[in-house]
């Protein structure tokens, strides 16, 4: 934005200063109406603090738009202080961030009205709007980080109680209404909080899961972690829309295997989804670093859930391949894996194996002849796929081998 445009915008913003408190009060009133569940029983002191805080935010916002850049440091301090105070007051972080979004929208409406009255060019208003909404992202990031850090401090004041609650959830106590209510209070969860269970199988022995908690916290994700035997278990709260980003944070932050599963039944379902997340983690290659959700591992989980049936499946399908020796056995098993990954396509398997399609076709026919199952028949292909999953990862049957 050039100097003339900046002056136009500063003039339009400065014209709002006399209305600063009335704009802020309109934001406060709408927020109290839309977030009555959070602020209705919060007490007069919290509501008065909210009104004073929004007035300070709007005044800082108008001053910065008026080109008073020297006030930005004070504004940043206010954002941090607000995140800390709302965490102490127990206001959900989603409600806190909604206040910033609502405030930005109503301030923008007032700014447009002022700009149009003063004849500010539309392109100047558009450019300012882009700046305003970009600043909102910065504000929310600062507030969220300070809120999470304060939340960690608050939890640290009674870390033993937090761990006790989390351990009890793994014992199935989430289905007890009284305990569930207490758990939500201790863990600072709303009744309708969406939850994700994480299980981390680390490469090296852990004494604490604080690394996972801190990394997620720094990325804006609330979570609670505790050690359960040799692995770490976490419960994250937030929106299911954020789970993919949360998994990405774990993937780049920790070494080892991480499994996740969504708690679709809230605290009641924690004990079940813990086992789902553990299964997702254990189905990853033992020496790998990675994150997998149980939904991505359903076939493997089904096979792993019944070892006896998995052994029977292998015996009834691909056992003849396992009786082969040396290079022949390896080549046919590699071909089996590539073929099932590509839905029985010889061309796709050949590309994976980096060999001629005719070679793959020959091997697939050999597999079909030995097992009696066809890659072209959907049910046969399913059987071969499940058998392949059952032996993948070093848990194959090891029958006596003979020369073909």
C-alpha positions as CSV (number, residue, x, y, z in Angstrom):
1,X,0.0,0.0,0.0
2,X,1.6,3.4,-1.0
3,X,1.7,6.4,1.2
4,X,-1.5,8.0,-0.1
5,X,-3.5,4.8,0.5
6,X,-2.0,4.4,3.9
7,X,-3.0,7.9,4.8
8,X,-6.5,7.3,3.6
9,X,-6.8,4.2,5.7
10,X,-5.3,5.8,8.8
11,X,-7.8,8.6,8.5
12,X,-10.7,6.2,8.3
13,X,-9.4,4.2,11.2
14,X,-8.8,7.3,13.4
15,X,-12.4,8.4,12.8
16,X,-13.4,5.2,14.7
17,X,-11.5,6.1,17.9
18,X,-14.4,8.1,19.5
19,X,-16.6,5.0,18.9
20,X,-14.0,2.5,20.1
21,X,-15.9,1.5,23.3
22,X,-19.3,1.2,21.6
23,X,-17.8,-1.1,18.9
24,X,-16.2,-3.2,21.6
25,X,-19.4,-3.4,23.7
26,X,-21.3,-4.5,20.6
27,X,-18.8,-7.3,20.2
28,X,-19.0,-8.2,23.9
29,X,-22.8,-8.4,23.8
30,X,-22.9,-10.6,20.7
31,X,-20.2,-12.9,22.2
32,X,-22.1,-13.2,25.5
33,X,-25.2,-14.1,23.5
34,X,-23.6,-16.7,21.2
35,X,-21.4,-18.2,23.9
36,X,-23.9,-18.2,26.7
37,X,-22.9,-21.7,27.7
38,X,-19.4,-20.6,28.5
39,X,-20.0,-17.1,29.9
40,X,-23.5,-17.5,31.3
41,X,-22.3,-19.1,34.6
42,X,-18.8,-17.6,34.6
43,X,-19.6,-14.8,37.1
44,X,-19.8,-11.1,36.9
45,X,-16.1,-10.6,37.4
46,X,-15.2,-12.7,34.4
47,X,-17.8,-11.0,32.2
48,X,-16.6,-7.6,33.4
49,X,-13.0,-8.6,32.6
50,X,-14.1,-9.8,29.1
51,X,-15.7,-6.4,28.4
52,X,-12.7,-4.5,29.5
53,X,-10.4,-6.8,27.6
54,X,-12.3,-6.4,24.3
55,X,-12.3,-2.6,24.8
56,X,-8.5,-2.7,25.1
57,X,-8.2,-5.0,22.0
58,X,-10.4,-2.7,19.8
59,X,-8.6,0.4,20.9
60,X,-5.2,-1.2,20.1
61,X,-6.6,-2.4,16.7
62,X,-7.8,1.0,15.7
63,X,-4.5,2.6,16.8
64,X,-2.5,0.2,14.7
65,X,-4.8,0.8,11.7
66,X,-4.3,4.5,12.3
67,X,-0.5,3.9,11.6
68,X,0.5,4.1,15.3
69,X,2.9,1.2,14.9
70,X,4.5,2.0,18.3
71,X,1.6,0.4,20.1
72,X,2.1,-3.1,18.6
73,X,4.3,-4.3,21.4
74,X,1.5,-3.5,23.9
75,X,-1.0,-5.2,21.7
76,X,1.1,-8.4,21.6
77,X,1.4,-8.3,25.4
78,X,-2.4,-8.0,25.6
79,X,-2.9,-11.0,23.4
80,X,-0.6,-13.1,25.5
81,X,-2.1,-11.9,28.7
82,X,-5.6,-12.7,27.4
83,X,-4.6,-16.3,26.5
84,X,-3.2,-16.8,29.9
85,X,-6.1,-15.3,31.8
86,X,-8.8,-17.2,29.8
87,X,-7.0,-20.5,30.5
88,X,-7.0,-19.6,34.2
89,X,-10.7,-18.8,34.0
90,X,-11.5,-22.1,32.3
91,X,-12.9,-20.6,29.1
92,X,-12.5,-23.1,26.2
93,X,-9.9,-22.1,23.8
94,X,-12.4,-22.4,20.9
95,X,-14.5,-19.8,22.6
96,X,-11.5,-17.5,23.1
97,X,-10.6,-17.7,19.4
98,X,-14.2,-17.1,18.4
99,X,-14.0,-13.8,20.2
100,X,-11.1,-12.7,18.1
101,X,-12.8,-13.8,14.8
102,X,-16.0,-12.0,15.9
103,X,-14.1,-8.9,16.9
104,X,-12.2,-8.7,13.6
105,X,-15.4,-9.0,11.6
106,X,-17.3,-6.3,13.5
107,X,-14.2,-4.0,13.5
108,X,-14.0,-4.5,9.7
109,X,-17.6,-3.7,9.3
110,X,-17.1,-0.4,11.2
111,X,-14.0,0.4,9.2
112,X,-15.7,-0.1,5.8
113,X,-18.5,2.2,7.0
114,X,-16.1,4.8,8.0
115,X,-14.0,4.5,4.9
116,X,-17.0,4.8,2.6
117,X,-18.2,7.9,4.5
118,X,-14.7,9.5,4.0
119,X,-14.5,8.4,0.4
120,X,-11.7,5.9,0.8
121,X,-11.0,4.0,-2.5
122,X,-12.5,0.5,-2.6
123,X,-9.0,-1.0,-3.4
124,X,-7.6,0.6,-0.3
125,X,-10.4,-1.0,1.8
126,X,-9.7,-4.3,0.2
127,X,-6.0,-4.1,0.9
128,X,-6.7,-3.2,4.5
129,X,-9.1,-6.0,4.9
130,X,-6.5,-8.4,3.8
131,X,-4.1,-7.0,6.4
132,X,-6.7,-7.2,9.1
133,X,-7.5,-10.8,8.5
134,X,-3.9,-11.7,8.2
135,X,-3.3,-10.1,11.6
136,X,-6.1,-12.2,13.0
137,X,-4.0,-15.4,12.2
138,X,-1.1,-13.9,14.1
139,X,-3.3,-12.9,17.1
140,X,-4.9,-16.4,17.3
141,X,-1.5,-18.1,17.1
142,X,-0.1,-16.0,20.0
143,X,-3.2,-16.4,22.1
144,X,-3.4,-20.1,21.5
145,X,0.2,-20.7,22.4
146,X,0.0,-18.7,25.6
147,X,-3.3,-20.4,26.5
148,X,-1.8,-23.9,26.0
149,X,1.3,-23.0,28.0
150,X,-0.8,-21.8,30.9
151,X,-2.9,-24.9,30.6
152,X,0.2,-27.0,31.0
153,X,1.2,-25.0,34.1
154,X,-2.3,-25.5,35.6
155,X,-2.1,-29.2,34.9
156,X,1.3,-29.4,36.4
157,X,0.0,-28.2,39.7
158,X,-1.9,-31.5,40.1
159,X,0.1,-33.8,37.7
160,X,-0.5,-36.8,39.9
161,X,-4.3,-36.3,39.7
162,X,-4.2,-35.9,35.9
163,X,-2.2,-39.2,35.6
164,X,-4.6,-41.0,38.0
165,X,-7.6,-39.9,35.8
166,X,-5.9,-40.9,32.6
167,X,-4.9,-44.3,34.0
168,X,-8.5,-44.9,35.2
169,X,-9.8,-44.2,31.7
170,X,-7.7,-47.1,30.5
171,X,-9.5,-49.3,33.1
172,X,-12.8,-48.5,31.5
173,X,-14.0,-46.0,34.1
174,X,-15.1,-43.5,31.4
175,X,-18.5,-45.2,31.3
176,X,-19.2,-44.1,34.9
177,X,-21.1,-40.8,34.7
178,X,-19.7,-39.4,37.9
179,X,-16.1,-40.3,37.1
180,X,-16.5,-39.0,33.5
181,X,-17.7,-35.6,34.9
182,X,-14.7,-35.4,37.2
183,X,-12.3,-36.5,34.4
184,X,-13.7,-33.7,32.2
185,X,-13.1,-31.2,35.0
186,X,-9.5,-32.4,35.7
187,X,-8.6,-32.6,32.0
188,X,-10.5,-29.4,31.1
189,X,-12.7,-31.0,28.5
190,X,-16.1,-29.9,27.3
191,X,-18.9,-32.5,27.4
192,X,-18.8,-32.6,23.6
193,X,-15.0,-32.5,23.2
194,X,-13.8,-34.5,20.3
195,X,-10.9,-36.8,21.4
196,X,-8.1,-38.7,19.7
197,X,-6.2,-41.4,21.4
198,X,-2.5,-41.8,20.5
199,X,-0.1,-44.6,21.4
200,X,3.6,-44.0,20.9
201,X,6.0,-46.9,20.7
202,X,9.4,-45.2,21.0
203,X,12.7,-46.3,19.6
204,X,14.4,-45.8,22.9
205,X,13.1,-46.4,26.5
206,X,11.2,-43.4,27.8
207,X,10.8,-42.1,31.4
208,X,8.4,-39.4,30.4
209,X,6.2,-38.5,27.4
210,X,6.7,-34.8,27.9
211,X,8.3,-34.4,24.4
212,X,5.1,-35.4,22.6
213,X,3.0,-33.1,24.9
214,X,5.3,-30.1,24.4
215,X,5.6,-30.5,20.6
216,X,1.8,-30.8,20.2
217,X,1.4,-27.8,22.6
218,X,3.7,-25.7,20.5
219,X,1.7,-26.5,17.4
220,X,-1.5,-25.5,19.1
221,X,-2.9,-28.9,20.1
222,X,-4.0,-29.7,23.6
223,X,-3.1,-33.1,24.8
224,X,-2.4,-35.2,28.0
225,X,0.2,-38.0,28.0
226,X,1.3,-40.6,30.5
227,X,3.5,-43.7,30.5
228,X,1.7,-47.0,30.3
229,X,4.4,-49.7,30.7
230,X,7.0,-49.1,28.0
231,X,4.9,-47.0,25.7
232,X,3.3,-43.6,26.0
233,X,-0.4,-42.9,25.7
234,X,-1.9,-39.6,24.8
235,X,-5.4,-38.1,24.7
236,X,-5.8,-35.0,22.4
237,X,-8.8,-32.7,22.4
238,X,-10.0,-30.4,19.6
239,X,-11.6,-30.7,16.3
240,X,-11.5,-33.8,14.1
241,X,-10.5,-31.4,11.3
242,X,-7.2,-31.0,13.0
243,X,-6.3,-34.6,13.5
244,X,-4.3,-34.9,10.2
245,X,-2.2,-31.8,11.2
246,X,-1.7,-33.3,14.7
247,X,-0.5,-36.6,13.1
248,X,1.9,-34.6,11.0
249,X,3.3,-32.9,14.1
250,X,3.9,-36.3,15.7
251,X,5.5,-37.7,12.5
252,X,8.1,-35.0,12.5
253,X,8.6,-34.7,16.3
254,X,9.2,-38.2,17.7
255,X,11.1,-41.3,16.7
256,X,9.2,-44.6,16.7
257,X,5.8,-45.8,15.8
258,X,2.6,-43.9,16.6
259,X,-0.9,-45.2,16.3
260,X,-4.1,-43.1,16.5
261,X,-7.8,-43.8,16.9
262,X,-10.8,-41.4,17.2
263,X,-12.8,-41.6,20.4
264,X,-16.3,-41.5,18.8
265,X,-18.0,-42.2,22.1
266,X,-16.0,-39.6,24.2
267,X,-14.5,-40.8,27.5
268,X,-16.6,-43.9,27.4
269,X,-14.7,-45.2,24.4
270,X,-11.1,-44.4,25.6
271,X,-10.3,-48.0,26.7
272,X,-11.5,-49.5,23.3
273,X,-9.7,-46.9,21.1
274,X,-6.5,-47.3,23.2
275,X,-6.4,-50.9,21.9
276,X,-7.2,-49.7,18.4
277,X,-4.4,-47.1,18.5
278,X,-2.0,-49.7,19.9
279,X,-2.9,-52.1,17.1
280,X,-2.3,-49.4,14.5
281,X,1.1,-48.7,16.0
282,X,2.2,-52.3,16.2
283,X,1.2,-53.0,12.6
284,X,3.8,-50.5,11.4
285,X,7.2,-52.0,10.6
286,X,9.1,-52.5,13.9
287,X,12.1,-50.4,12.9
288,X,10.1,-47.6,11.3
289,X,9.3,-44.0,12.3
290,X,5.7,-43.3,11.3
291,X,2.2,-42.5,12.3
292,X,-0.9,-44.5,11.2
293,X,-4.6,-44.2,12.1
294,X,-6.5,-47.4,12.8
295,X,-8.8,-46.6,9.9
296,X,-5.8,-46.9,7.6
297,X,-4.9,-50.3,9.2
298,X,-8.3,-52.0,9.4
299,X,-7.4,-55.1,7.3
300,X,-4.2,-55.6,9.3
301,X,-6.0,-55.0,12.5
302,X,-8.7,-57.6,11.6
303,X,-6.0,-60.2,10.8
304,X,-4.0,-59.3,14.0
305,X,-7.1,-59.6,16.1
306,X,-7.4,-63.3,15.6
307,X,-3.9,-65.0,15.4
308,X,-5.5,-68.5,15.3
309,X,-7.7,-67.6,12.3
310,X,-4.8,-65.8,10.7
311,X,-2.6,-68.9,10.9
312,X,-5.5,-71.0,9.5
313,X,-5.9,-68.5,6.7
314,X,-2.2,-68.7,5.8
315,X,-2.2,-72.5,6.0
316,X,-5.3,-72.8,3.7
317,X,-4.0,-70.3,1.1
318,X,-0.3,-69.6,0.7
319,X,1.3,-72.3,2.8
320,X,2.6,-74.0,-0.4
321,X,4.6,-70.9,-1.2
322,X,6.2,-70.9,2.3
323,X,7.3,-74.5,1.7
324,X,9.5,-73.4,-1.2
325,X,13.1,-72.7,-0.7
326,X,15.6,-69.9,-1.4
327,X,15.2,-67.5,-4.3
328,X,12.1,-69.1,-5.7
329,X,10.2,-68.6,-2.4
330,X,11.4,-65.0,-2.1
331,X,10.5,-64.2,-5.7
332,X,7.0,-65.6,-5.5
333,X,6.3,-63.9,-2.1
334,X,7.5,-60.6,-3.5
335,X,5.3,-61.0,-6.5
336,X,2.3,-61.9,-4.3
337,X,2.8,-58.7,-2.3
338,X,3.1,-56.5,-5.4
339,X,0.1,-58.2,-7.0
340,X,-2.2,-57.7,-4.0
341,X,-1.1,-54.1,-3.6
342,X,-2.1,-53.5,-7.2
343,X,-5.4,-55.3,-7.1
344,X,-4.2,-58.2,-9.2
345,X,-2.7,-56.0,-11.9
346,X,0.4,-57.6,-13.5
347,X,1.4,-54.3,-15.0
348,X,1.3,-52.5,-11.7
349,X,3.2,-55.3,-9.9
350,X,5.8,-55.3,-12.7
351,X,6.4,-51.6,-12.2
352,X,6.8,-52.1,-8.4
353,X,9.2,-55.0,-8.9
354,X,11.1,-53.4,-11.8
355,X,10.9,-56.4,-14.0
356,X,9.1,-57.4,-17.2
357,X,5.4,-57.9,-17.2
358,X,5.6,-61.3,-18.7
359,X,7.9,-62.4,-15.8
360,X,5.3,-61.2,-13.3
361,X,2.5,-63.0,-15.3
362,X,4.5,-66.2,-15.2
363,X,5.0,-65.9,-11.4
364,X,1.4,-65.0,-10.8
365,X,0.3,-68.1,-12.7
366,X,2.7,-70.2,-10.6
367,X,1.2,-68.7,-7.4
368,X,-2.3,-69.5,-8.6
369,X,-1.3,-73.1,-9.5
370,X,0.3,-73.7,-6.1
371,X,-2.4,-72.1,-4.0
372,X,-5.5,-72.8,-6.0
373,X,-6.6,-69.2,-5.7
374,X,-7.0,-66.8,-8.6
375,X,-6.0,-63.1,-8.7
376,X,-9.0,-62.5,-11.0
377,X,-11.7,-63.7,-8.7
378,X,-12.5,-60.9,-6.1
379,X,-13.0,-63.3,-3.2
380,X,-9.8,-65.3,-4.0
381,X,-7.9,-62.0,-4.2
382,X,-9.2,-60.9,-0.9
383,X,-8.1,-64.2,0.7
384,X,-4.6,-63.8,-0.8
385,X,-4.5,-60.2,0.4
386,X,-5.4,-61.1,3.9
387,X,-2.9,-64.0,3.9
388,X,-0.2,-61.6,2.7
389,X,-1.0,-59.2,5.5
390,X,-0.8,-62.0,8.0
391,X,2.7,-63.0,7.1
392,X,4.0,-59.4,6.5
393,X,6.3,-58.1,9.2
394,X,8.1,-61.3,10.1
395,X,5.1,-63.2,11.6
396,X,4.9,-65.8,8.8
397,X,4.4,-69.4,9.4
398,X,7.7,-71.2,9.1
399,X,6.8,-74.7,7.9
400,X,9.4,-77.3,6.9
401,X,10.9,-76.2,3.6
402,X,11.5,-78.5,0.7
403,X,13.0,-78.1,-2.7
404,X,10.4,-77.4,-5.4
